[in-house]
Amino acid sequence: MKSKKVLAMLFSAIFICISLNSCGDTKQDAPHEPLTIITGNRDYTEFEKEFKKRYPEINLEFISYKGKNATEYLNRLFESGDIPDICTQDVLPDAELQKKYLIDLSGYDFSTDYSASRLQECNIDGALYMLPCNYAVNGIYYNKTLFEKRGWSVPKNYDELRSLAETINGSALNLSVTVLDSAESAFRYLFALGDTVFLRTPAGLDWEESFLAGQVTADDALRSTIEYMQEWIDIGIINGDRYSETTEAAYAAFTEGFTAFLITGEGFRLSQNEDGSGDSYGILPWFSRDGSSNRYILNTACYYGLSSELEKHGNEQKLEDALKFMEFISSADGQRLLPGSNRQLLLPSSDTEAGDGYSEIMEMISGGFSAPLTYLGWENLIVPVGNECMKWYAGESDGKQVINVMNRALQSSLKNETGSLMYVTKDMTLEETARLVGKTFAEATNADCALVSLGGYHDGKENEAGVNGRLFKGTVDDIIFCTINPLGWLGTIKKIVGMSGINITSLADKGFDLYGDGNTFPYVLTVIGDATLDPAAQYTVVICGYTDDSVRLFQVIDTGISGMDALRDYFSVFPMK
């Protein structure tokens, strides 16, 4: 009897051990809660595939933003405290906000994988809340293959560039494609040239500090820069031939192979085709007259950090996964896989060298022929100044007017009158924001209703034609409007006349099948006056996001009314707080 009792106790103990181990295995094998990250106009598809091979247990949940101003939207998210697990920023946020919302990464081994020079800009009192990824070198792209075929010498200064421009302008070839689809790019061109003339000198740096403080104007200080830019416009290097066209359309024109130069505010590849085939391209600096102060503009593509929410109790597994993510992107292999790496020049890792075609550029940068991207302190001036620059490059304005706009924008900024048109009293959802946009567009075009598609992430596929961002509590100005406007700075509103109520509601129910795979992006239907649509009645409907097939029975009309103008006009009647 005793032996049976002992045997029973032994079996019970074994059963308990097995049960405990089983419970432990179940917990261990449970799917990891995904880490959230915003796409911010970056394609993480290939990165995710490779990351999953390395860490199959870690899940990433991508929140789509395919809007027209990712930099400002990410910044607005950060200021509101609405931060995903993995925080991405195009520009380093305010230091105090970093301390408030992010984890200090300086104590982790992966922070030593970065070169000291690249970490310097991220250092906040010895702490590192964000780490840099690849940084781009901006300059003047040129078709090396075309140069070789034509026997042209590569210019080393403005005088040689001007002489070459005269030769090319007298031929059947195109001199330059200038990307002019955003105020930011137009602003960058002016200040890139200014860096070769005045802005990087001690006097120029002193002027910038005094100007942004409201102590001096731009009139005298920028005269030499304005005159120099006018020369670039006159010879056709900077031009408005592609004014209001998309970046992709401008790139397509350059890659046809009949154009010598490409002017763009973003990084571009060094070959005609994405796979590296075709014509070879190179990057020249922004030229000074004699070449003594040529400049490449350096711009970190993105900064990564981790939300401090991950340090809270219950998030231990997510924090462990997030640290593995940071360790991976801190390696040279991880950096190369990050979105946009094919358009970037340098890795911030301490043990990497410049790739093919960049050695000479690296030597120039090491020799001091570079300047940082102008942004901090100019945030409220970039859009008004850039918009006027776009008109200038297209022959619709002049340098004097650009300076006038700059002076006025600075004074408005200092008086907290940065074009703010309204005050939002609470954070809005994506659907609420889309409904607001729909109402605005419909009223501006005398439409009865609006179908506005929503952004979303469908296994790497996103919807650029819809509302991607939401409005947050606070003042709203042109820059904020652009973050939610599916038409961007220059796009015009489209509408359909004579669409029956039943067809409108049917399309709203089906959604926007952008990729023809049945995985639709939802529409938000907004009816003026909140009326109910009569199935048999005919209506005029604004539409944001459609395929030729979905509207094949109807005629889509371009109203010619800018989405930005519609937003400005609608909200200008609302009082500020």
GURONU-195984 format. One line per field, with one value per residue (C-alpha): residue number from 1; x negated, y, z. Coordinates in nm, 3 decimals, padded with zeros to 5 digits, always signed. Layout:
N
num c(NUM, ...)
c1 c(X, ...)
c2 c(Y, ...)
c3 c(Z, ...)
END
This chain:
577
num c(1, 2, 3, 4, 5, 6, 7, 8, 9, 10, 11, 12, 13, 14, 15, 16, 17, 18, 19, 20, 21, 22, 23, 24, 25, 26, 27, 28, 29, 30, 31, 32, 33, 34, 35, 36, 37, 38, 39, 40, 41, 42, 43, 44, 45, 46, 47, 48, 49, 50, 51, 52, 53, 54, 55, 56, 57, 58, 59, 60, 61, 62, 63, 64, 65, 66, 67, 68, 69, 70, 71, 72, 73, 74, 75, 76, 77, 78, 79, 80, 81, 82, 83, 84, 85, 86, 87, 88, 89, 90, 91, 92, 93, 94, 95, 96, 97, 98, 99, 100, 101, 102, 103, 104, 105, 106, 107, 108, 109, 110, 111, 112, 113, 114, 115, 116, 117, 118, 119, 120, 121, 122, 123, 124, 125, 126, 127, 128, 129, 130, 131, 132, 133, 134, 135, 136, 137, 138, 139, 140, 141, 142, 143, 144, 145, 146, 147, 148, 149, 150, 151, 152, 153, 154, 155, 156, 157, 158, 159, 160, 161, 162, 163, 164, 165, 166, 167, 168, 169, 170, 171, 172, 173, 174, 175, 176, 177, 178, 179, 180, 181, 182, 183, 184, 185, 186, 187, 188, 189, 190, 191, 192, 193, 194, 195, 196, 197, 198, 199, 200, 201, 202, 203, 204, 205, 206, 207, 208, 209, 210, 211, 212, 213, 214, 215, 216, 217, 218, 219, 220, 221, 222, 223, 224, 225, 226, 227, 228, 229, 230, 231, 232, 233, 234, 235, 236, 237, 238, 239, 240, 241, 242, 243, 244, 245, 246, 247, 248, 249, 250, 251, 252, 253, 254, 255, 256, 257, 258, 259, 260, 261, 262, 263, 264, 265, 266, 267, 268, 269, 270, 271, 272, 273, 274, 275, 276, 277, 278, 279, 280, 281, 282, 283, 284, 285, 286, 287, 288, 289, 290, 291, 292, 293, 294, 295, 296, 297, 298, 299, 300, 301, 302, 303, 304, 305, 306, 307, 308, 309, 310, 311, 312, 313, 314, 315, 316, 317, 318, 319, 320, 321, 322, 323, 324, 325, 326, 327, 328, 329, 330, 331, 332, 333, 334, 335, 336, 337, 338, 339, 340, 341, 342, 343, 344, 345, 346, 347, 348, 349, 350, 351, 352, 353, 354, 355, 356, 357, 358, 359, 360, 361, 362, 363, 364, 365, 366, 367, 368, 369, 370, 371, 372, 373, 374, 375, 376, 377, 378, 379, 380, 381, 382, 383, 384, 385, 386, 387, 388, 389, 390, 391, 392, 393, 394, 395, 396, 397, 398, 399, 400, 401, 402, 403, 404, 405, 406, 407, 408, 409, 410, 411, 412, 413, 414, 415, 416, 417, 418, 419, 420, 421, 422, 423, 424, 425, 426, 427, 428, 429, 430, 431, 432, 433, 434, 435, 436, 437, 438, 439, 440, 441, 442, 443, 444, 445, 446, 447, 448, 449, 450, 451, 452, 453, 454, 455, 456, 457, 458, 459, 460, 461, 462, 463, 464, 465, 466, 467, 468, 469, 470, 471, 472, 473, 474, 475, 476, 477, 478, 479, 480, 481, 482, 483, 484, 485, 486, 487, 488, 489, 490, 491, 492, 493, 494, 495, 496, 497, 498, 499, 500, 501, 502, 503, 504, 505, 506, 507, 508, 509, 510, 511, 512, 513, 514, 515, 516, 517, 518, 519, 520, 521, 522, 523, 524, 525, 526, 527, 528, 529, 530, 531, 532, 533, 534, 535, 536, 537, 538, 539, 540, 541, 542, 543, 544, 545, 546, 547, 548, 549, 550, 551, 552, 553, 554, 555, 556, 557, 558, 559, 560, 561, 562, 563, 564, 565, 566, 567, 568, 569, 570, 571, 572, 573, 574, 575, 576, 577)
c1 c(+00.000, -00.281, -00.456, -00.137, -00.104, -00.464, -00.413, -00.099, -00.284, -00.564, -00.320, -00.153, -00.487, -00.574, -00.233, -00.277, -00.622, -00.490, -00.199, -00.427, -00.662, -00.371, -00.244, -00.588, -00.613, -00.273, -00.383, -00.711, -00.547, -00.273, -00.298, -00.487, -00.281, -00.375, -00.591, -00.421, -00.602, -00.477, -00.579, -00.619, -00.644, -00.903, -00.870, -00.966, -00.865, -01.214, -01.342, -01.064, -01.139, -01.505, -01.431, -01.187, -01.456, -01.680, -01.408, -01.108, -00.951, -00.933, -00.629, -00.611, -00.283, -00.308, -00.085, -00.049, -00.130, -00.149, -00.062, -00.224, -00.424, -00.564, -00.824, -00.567, -00.317, -00.572, -00.671, -00.308, -00.257, -00.561, -00.452, -00.112, -00.277, -00.107, -00.424, -00.446, -00.677, -00.948, -00.965, -01.087, -01.160, -01.291, -01.426, -01.543, -01.257, -01.285, -01.535, -01.293, -01.030, -01.285, -01.361, -00.988, -00.883, -01.187, -01.428, -01.793, -01.985, -02.336, -02.391, -02.328, -02.614, -02.465, -02.510, -02.887, -02.838, -02.799, -03.076, -03.124, -03.073, -02.727, -02.621, -02.726, -02.406, -02.194, -02.370, -02.159, -02.359, -02.531, -02.210, -02.107, -01.732, -01.745, -02.001, -02.068, -02.030, -02.180, -02.246, -02.209, -02.436, -02.245, -02.402, -02.352, -02.293, -02.440, -02.428, -02.787, -02.715, -02.576, -02.879, -03.113, -02.923, -02.931, -03.286, -03.185, -03.421, -03.267, -03.247, -03.426, -03.281, -03.001, -03.199, -03.260, -02.895, -02.776, -03.003, -02.875, -02.515, -02.564, -02.687, -02.398, -02.134, -02.256, -02.197, -01.893, -01.951, -01.794, -02.005, -01.825, -01.519, -01.425, -01.191, -00.938, -00.656, -00.705, -00.790, -01.054, -01.259, -01.238, -01.353, -01.646, -01.776, -01.799, -01.978, -02.209, -02.336, -02.344, -02.580, -02.832, -02.807, -02.743, -02.546, -02.836, -03.072, -03.109, -02.918, -02.646, -02.606, -02.586, -02.325, -02.112, -02.107, -02.022, -01.761, -01.574, -01.572, -01.408, -01.702, -01.783, -01.615, -01.709, -01.739, -02.112, -02.245, -02.081, -02.126, -02.433, -02.252, -01.945, -02.158, -02.350, -02.031, -01.902, -02.208, -02.131, -01.775, -01.891, -02.116, -01.842, -01.997, -01.715, -01.394, -01.017, -00.966, -00.835, -00.645, -00.361, -00.459, -00.521, -00.869, -00.816, -00.731, -01.044, -01.260, -01.106, -01.199, -01.559, -01.597, -01.496, -01.866, -01.854, -01.905, -02.238, -02.140, -01.880, -01.802, -01.616, -01.578, -01.580, -01.831, -01.825, -01.990, -02.315, -02.183, -01.917, -01.725, -01.644, -01.845, -02.163, -02.158, -02.153, -02.321, -02.543, -02.482, -02.706, -02.661, -02.831, -02.841, -02.649, -02.903, -03.053, -03.183, -03.546, -03.494, -03.663, -03.346, -03.155, -02.912, -02.745, -02.438, -02.421, -02.084, -02.020, -01.739, -01.575, -01.626, -01.504, -01.416, -01.202, -00.894, -00.939, -00.606, -00.804, -00.972, -00.642, -00.547, -00.392, -00.592, -00.905, -00.877, -00.807, -01.106, -01.330, -01.207, -01.245, -01.606, -01.676, -01.527, -01.759, -02.056, -01.973, -01.937, -02.259, -02.458, -02.589, -02.366, -02.061, -02.141, -02.165, -01.822, -01.645, -01.407, -01.576, -01.925, -01.973, -01.944, -02.172, -02.542, -02.685, -02.616, -02.658, -02.829, -03.184, -03.329, -03.191, -03.341, -03.183, -03.048, -03.136, -03.122, -03.146, -03.515, -03.579, -03.268, -03.387, -03.719, -03.543, -03.317, -03.615, -03.784, -03.503, -03.311, -02.975, -02.695, -02.403, -02.050, -01.888, -01.579, -01.599, -01.473, -01.326, -01.028, -00.764, -00.935, -01.002, -00.654, -00.586, -00.942, -00.951, -00.619, -00.747, -01.070, -00.867, -00.698, -01.034, -01.192, -00.888, -00.913, -00.609, -00.793, -01.141, -01.411, -01.305, -00.961, -01.117, -01.304, -00.985, -00.801, -01.088, -01.082, -00.705, -00.702, -00.968, -00.775, -00.453, -00.633, -00.775, -00.428, -00.286, -00.094, -00.235, +00.061, +00.268, +00.626, +00.803, +00.768, +00.856, +00.996, +00.929, +00.737, +00.935, +00.958, +00.861, +01.229, +01.320, +01.035, +01.145, +01.501, +01.374, +01.170, +01.468, +01.700, +01.442, +01.384, +01.755, +01.847, +01.560, +01.678, +02.056, +02.082, +02.353, +02.124, +01.772, +01.612, +01.273, +01.066, +00.858, +00.495, +00.399, +00.133, +00.215, -00.093, -00.320, -00.056, +00.058, +00.304, +00.151, +00.479, +00.661, +00.641, +00.347, +00.302, +00.524, +00.556, +00.436, +00.534, +00.373, +00.337, +00.356, +00.177, +00.081, -00.189, +00.056, +00.320, +00.071, +00.025, +00.393, +00.462, +00.463, +00.396, +00.078, -00.034, +00.076, +00.331, +00.682, +01.016, +01.188, +01.564, +01.826, +02.149, +02.466, +02.395, +02.701, +02.743, +02.741, +02.416, +02.253, +02.353, +02.256, +01.907, +01.880, +01.968, +01.721, +01.428, +01.132, +00.980, +00.653, +00.453, +00.735, +00.690, +01.017, +00.836, +00.999, +00.931, +01.253, +01.429, +01.572, +01.894, +01.980, +02.311, +02.357, +02.617, +02.603, +02.888, +02.983, +02.907, +03.205, +03.108, +03.269, +03.159, +02.854, +02.575, +02.239, +01.975, +01.615, +01.390, +01.045, +00.918, +01.058, +00.958, +01.058, +01.265, +01.457, +01.574, +01.589, +01.956, +01.896, +01.689, +01.440, +01.400, +01.099, +01.249, +00.923, +00.976, +00.674, +00.731, +00.511, +00.713, +01.033, +00.901, +00.773, +01.099, +01.318, +01.132, +01.041, +01.385, +01.331, +01.193, +00.857, +00.845)
c2 c(+00.000, +00.230, +00.156, +00.236, +00.564, +00.653, +00.553, +00.767, +01.064, +01.011, +01.008, +01.319, +01.497, +01.395, +01.514, +01.849, +01.892, +01.807, +02.046, +02.326, +02.267, +02.257, +02.586, +02.730, +02.607, +02.753, +03.092, +03.068, +02.963, +03.228, +03.483, +03.794, +04.109, +04.311, +04.620, +04.918, +05.144, +05.412, +05.376, +05.752, +05.715, +05.440, +05.094, +04.838, +04.533, +04.398, +04.500, +04.306, +03.992, +03.991, +04.092, +03.800, +03.559, +03.680, +03.708, +03.493, +03.533, +03.914, +04.068, +04.416, +04.602, +04.883, +05.188, +05.352, +05.711, +05.768, +06.136, +06.443, +06.568, +06.282, +06.499, +06.730, +06.452, +06.245, +06.556, +06.631, +06.275, +06.306, +06.637, +06.487, +06.193, +05.947, +05.749, +05.393, +05.140, +05.211, +05.585, +05.722, +06.088, +06.268, +06.547, +06.525, +06.634, +06.881, +06.759, +06.787, +06.587, +06.317, +06.290, +06.269, +06.008, +05.796, +05.546, +05.643, +05.402, +05.515, +05.225, +04.952, +04.788, +04.860, +05.234, +05.180, +05.055, +05.414, +05.651, +05.921, +06.198, +06.070, +06.038, +06.390, +06.543, +06.298, +06.348, +06.514, +06.564, +06.232, +06.045, +05.901, +05.886, +05.849, +05.689, +05.789, +05.565, +05.626, +05.982, +06.121, +06.347, +06.598, +06.761, +06.782, +06.449, +06.408, +06.139, +06.009, +05.785, +06.074, +06.286, +06.011, +05.964, +06.336, +06.390, +06.656, +06.743, +06.720, +07.076, +07.159, +07.507, +07.735, +07.897, +07.555, +07.460, +07.774, +07.705, +07.347, +07.467, +07.688, +07.385, +07.162, +07.431, +07.457, +07.085, +06.860, +06.733, +06.858, +07.047, +06.983, +06.839, +07.025, +06.854, +07.117, +06.932, +07.065, +07.385, +07.199, +07.107, +07.459, +07.600, +07.357, +07.463, +07.827, +07.750, +07.493, +07.763, +08.009, +07.773, +07.819, +08.198, +08.334, +08.120, +07.894, +08.183, +08.317, +08.627, +08.410, +08.201, +08.518, +08.660, +08.343, +08.357, +08.728, +08.690, +08.407, +08.615, +08.899, +09.136, +09.184, +09.136, +08.920, +09.210, +09.283, +08.952, +08.734, +08.966, +08.776, +08.443, +08.571, +08.711, +08.384, +08.177, +08.403, +08.313, +07.942, +08.009, +08.213, +07.936, +07.677, +07.454, +07.550, +07.566, +07.537, +07.296, +07.033, +07.275, +07.096, +06.754, +06.472, +06.367, +06.036, +06.213, +06.428, +06.123, +05.941, +06.231, +06.227, +05.851, +05.863, +05.930, +06.261, +06.498, +06.602, +06.708, +06.632, +06.879, +06.714, +06.776, +06.404, +06.125, +05.940, +05.624, +05.614, +05.419, +05.455, +05.151, +05.028, +04.709, +04.904, +04.862, +05.131, +05.470, +05.552, +05.866, +06.070, +06.346, +06.683, +06.941, +07.263, +07.484, +07.810, +08.037, +07.926, +07.593, +07.702, +07.667, +07.390, +07.212, +06.875, +06.894, +06.621, +06.496, +06.206, +06.004, +05.899, +05.864, +05.566, +05.547, +05.346, +05.461, +05.484, +05.300, +04.983, +05.013, +04.982, +04.662, +04.405, +04.513, +04.311, +04.093, +04.389, +04.576, +04.275, +04.252, +04.626, +04.619, +04.338, +04.558, +04.844, +04.607, +04.485, +04.830, +04.942, +04.685, +04.757, +04.482, +04.625, +04.976, +04.860, +04.700, +05.007, +05.180, +05.417, +05.274, +05.243, +05.621, +05.692, +05.745, +05.681, +05.442, +05.573, +05.251, +05.297, +05.010, +05.083, +05.258, +05.451, +05.241, +05.250, +05.595, +05.777, +05.780, +06.121, +06.260, +06.127, +06.301, +06.631, +06.590, +06.505, +06.816, +07.037, +07.078, +07.003, +07.167, +07.036, +07.056, +07.385, +07.308, +07.377, +07.724, +07.762, +07.530, +07.803, +07.972, +07.674, +07.655, +08.024, +08.084, +07.756, +07.827, +08.165, +08.002, +07.757, +08.049, +08.217, +07.912, +07.884, +08.250, +08.365, +08.565, +08.699, +08.697, +09.028, +08.889, +08.580, +08.805, +09.000, +08.676, +08.560, +08.879, +08.869, +08.500, +08.553, +08.836, +08.636, +08.342, +08.556, +08.697, +08.345, +08.423, +08.144, +08.121, +07.946, +07.920, +07.732, +07.562, +07.195, +07.130, +06.755, +06.481, +06.352, +06.001, +05.921, +05.883, +06.218, +06.386, +06.230, +06.346, +06.699, +06.691, +06.555, +06.829, +07.095, +06.968, +06.921, +07.273, +07.425, +07.258, +07.286, +06.910, +06.725, +06.477, +06.336, +05.992, +06.014, +05.698, +05.618, +05.521, +05.181, +04.909, +04.596, +04.373, +04.645, +04.816, +05.165, +05.423, +05.758, +05.889, +05.898, +06.073, +05.924, +06.157, +06.286, +06.623, +06.672, +06.922, +07.259, +07.526, +07.427, +07.602, +07.526, +07.281, +07.082, +07.094, +06.935, +06.639, +06.547, +06.673, +06.376, +06.619, +06.768, +07.124, +07.159, +06.889, +06.985, +06.838, +06.582, +06.527, +06.325, +06.488, +06.284, +05.984, +05.819, +05.777, +05.400, +05.406, +05.633, +05.416, +05.101, +05.238, +05.351, +05.001, +04.832, +05.058, +05.167, +04.861, +05.035, +04.723, +04.516, +04.241, +04.281, +04.411, +04.751, +05.074, +05.205, +05.520, +05.777, +05.911, +06.266, +06.418, +06.794, +06.870, +06.507, +06.433, +06.083, +06.004, +05.915, +05.596, +05.720, +06.083, +06.224, +06.388, +06.555, +06.377, +06.463, +06.159, +06.100, +05.764, +05.577, +05.342, +05.375, +05.059, +05.183, +05.500, +05.368, +05.464, +05.821, +06.123, +06.244, +06.623, +06.819, +07.121, +07.316, +07.406, +07.339, +07.118, +07.347, +07.653, +07.473, +07.393, +07.748, +07.908, +07.677, +07.710, +08.077, +08.169, +07.979, +08.178, +08.099, +08.000)
c3 c(+00.000, +00.090, -00.238, -00.429, -00.245, -00.321, -00.684, -00.703, -00.557, -00.808, -01.099, -00.961, -00.939, -01.294, -01.416, -01.243, -01.396, -01.740, -01.692, -01.581, -01.870, -02.108, -01.975, -02.013, -02.370, -02.451, -02.325, -02.509, -02.834, -02.819, -03.102, -03.005, -02.990, -03.299, -03.289, -03.452, -03.698, -03.940, -04.304, -04.357, -04.737, -04.702, -04.852, -04.587, -04.792, -04.865, -04.525, -04.352, -04.554, -04.454, -04.096, -04.066, -04.182, -03.901, -03.636, -03.737, -03.394, -03.414, -03.580, -03.730, -03.773, -04.027, -03.996, -04.334, -04.414, -04.788, -04.769, -04.917, -04.617, -04.412, -04.238, -04.083, -04.012, -03.822, -03.632, -03.546, -03.425, -03.204, -03.054, -02.971, -02.793, -03.030, -03.093, -03.229, -03.066, -03.321, -03.372, -03.705, -03.773, -04.081, -03.861, -03.501, -03.271, -02.986, -02.725, -02.433, -02.620, -02.696, -02.325, -02.251, -02.506, -02.598, -02.442, -02.394, -02.619, -02.526, -02.286, -02.543, -02.732, -03.075, -03.020, -03.054, -03.411, -03.531, -03.623, -03.362, -03.616, -03.707, -03.342, -03.256, -03.392, -03.189, -02.857, -02.587, -02.269, -02.322, -02.403, -02.741, -02.790, -03.168, -03.397, -03.759, -04.058, -04.402, -04.496, -04.842, -05.035, -05.241, -05.542, -05.916, -06.087, -06.433, -06.700, -06.709, -07.007, -07.210, -07.119, -07.240, -07.566, -07.641, -07.523, -07.272, -06.989, -06.644, -06.504, -06.180, -06.121, -06.236, -06.516, -06.675, -06.615, -06.793, -07.091, -07.116, -07.088, -07.394, -07.589, -07.483, -07.537, -07.895, -07.955, -07.978, -07.625, -07.303, -07.054, -06.726, -06.556, -06.238, -05.992, -05.884, -05.713, -05.362, -05.180, -04.981, -05.287, -05.432, -05.098, -05.086, -05.428, -05.323, -04.999, -05.158, -05.392, -05.105, -04.921, -05.203, -05.195, -04.848, -04.605, -04.493, -04.427, -04.071, -04.178, -04.331, -04.016, -03.806, -04.042, -04.021, -03.642, -03.642, -03.916, -03.745, -03.426, -03.618, -03.579, -03.950, -04.288, -04.585, -04.829, -04.834, -04.703, -04.967, -05.262, -05.388, -05.352, -05.538, -05.820, -05.845, -05.859, -06.137, -06.342, -06.299, -06.411, -06.711, -06.845, -06.788, -06.522, -06.285, -06.486, -06.464, -06.753, -06.510, -06.286, -06.102, -06.238, -05.993, -05.889, -06.069, -06.397, -06.371, -06.298, -06.594, -06.821, -06.701, -06.738, -07.105, -07.164, -07.351, -07.059, -06.909, -06.556, -06.291, -06.012, -05.724, -05.354, -05.281, -05.334, -05.664, -05.791, -05.989, -06.285, -06.550, -06.429, -06.079, -06.132, -06.201, -06.579, -06.847, -06.831, -06.535, -06.329, -06.104, -05.848, -05.881, -05.601, -05.609, -05.781, -05.667, -05.941, -05.922, -05.745, -05.424, -05.217, -05.394, -05.161, -05.125, -04.901, -04.636, -04.516, -04.280, -04.436, -04.112, -03.738, -03.535, -03.166, -02.924, -02.735, -02.359, -02.328, -02.399, -02.059, -01.875, -01.692, -01.923, -02.227, -02.150, -02.461, -02.687, -02.545, -02.603, -02.963, -03.017, -02.897, -03.144, -03.415, -03.320, -03.308, -03.658, -03.815, -03.645, -03.841, -04.189, -04.332, -04.161, -04.280, -04.640, -04.615, -04.480, -04.723, -04.963, -04.911, -05.287, -05.305, -05.012, -05.015, -04.672, -04.389, -04.035, -03.927, -03.804, -04.010, -04.359, -04.657, -04.942, -05.226, -05.594, -05.748, -05.418, -05.332, -05.488, -05.323, -04.988, -05.034, -05.102, -04.800, -04.581, -04.719, -04.596, -04.923, -04.764, -04.570, -04.364, -04.498, -04.399, -04.193, -03.819, -03.742, -04.091, -04.048, -04.074, -04.368, -04.595, -04.747, -04.823, -04.943, -05.136, -05.305, -05.423, -05.542, -05.751, -05.923, -05.971, -06.133, -06.362, -06.468, -06.272, -06.004, -05.932, -05.668, -05.519, -05.446, -05.285, -05.041, -04.968, -04.892, -04.672, -04.467, -04.425, -04.337, -04.071, -03.909, -03.918, -03.760, -03.481, -03.414, -03.413, -03.732, -03.944, -04.175, -03.908, -04.025, -03.747, -03.413, -03.369, -03.022, -03.012, -03.186, -03.482, -03.623, -03.981, -04.073, -03.917, -04.103, -04.433, -04.374, -04.314, -04.635, -04.828, -04.700, -04.785, -05.140, -05.208, -05.099, -05.298, -05.619, -05.567, -05.538, -05.346, -05.178, -05.170, -05.178, -05.010, -04.981, -04.674, -04.655, -04.523, -04.529, -04.729, -04.727, -04.858, -05.073, -04.978, -05.108, -05.204, -05.346, -05.014, -04.678, -04.490, -04.196, -03.922, -03.759, -03.403, -03.138, -03.199, -03.465, -03.830, -04.115, -04.475, -04.370, -04.160, -04.434, -04.671, -04.434, -04.473, -04.826, -05.068, -05.356, -05.211, -05.270, -05.631, -05.711, -05.822, -05.720, -05.946, -05.959, -06.144, -06.266, -06.304, -06.082, -05.933, -05.561, -05.589, -05.789, -05.531, -05.235, -05.426, -05.494, -05.132, -05.014, -05.250, -05.164, -05.373, -05.543, -05.627, -05.705, -05.857, -05.601, -05.414, -05.106, -05.114, -04.931, -04.774, -04.885, -04.648, -04.800, -04.697, -04.807, -04.779, -04.514, -04.399, -04.638, -04.750, -05.113, -05.328, -05.515, -05.837, -05.823, -06.002, -05.804, -05.845, -05.639, -05.559, -05.573, -05.423, -05.537, -05.834, -06.114, -06.477, -06.440, -06.136, -06.315, -06.672, -06.706, -06.597, -06.691, -06.433, -06.455, -06.336, -06.161, -06.172, -05.806, -05.589, -05.288, -05.081, -05.186, -05.092, -04.746, -04.693, -04.803, -04.599, -04.272, -04.299, -04.162, -03.837, -03.543, -03.392, -03.028)
END
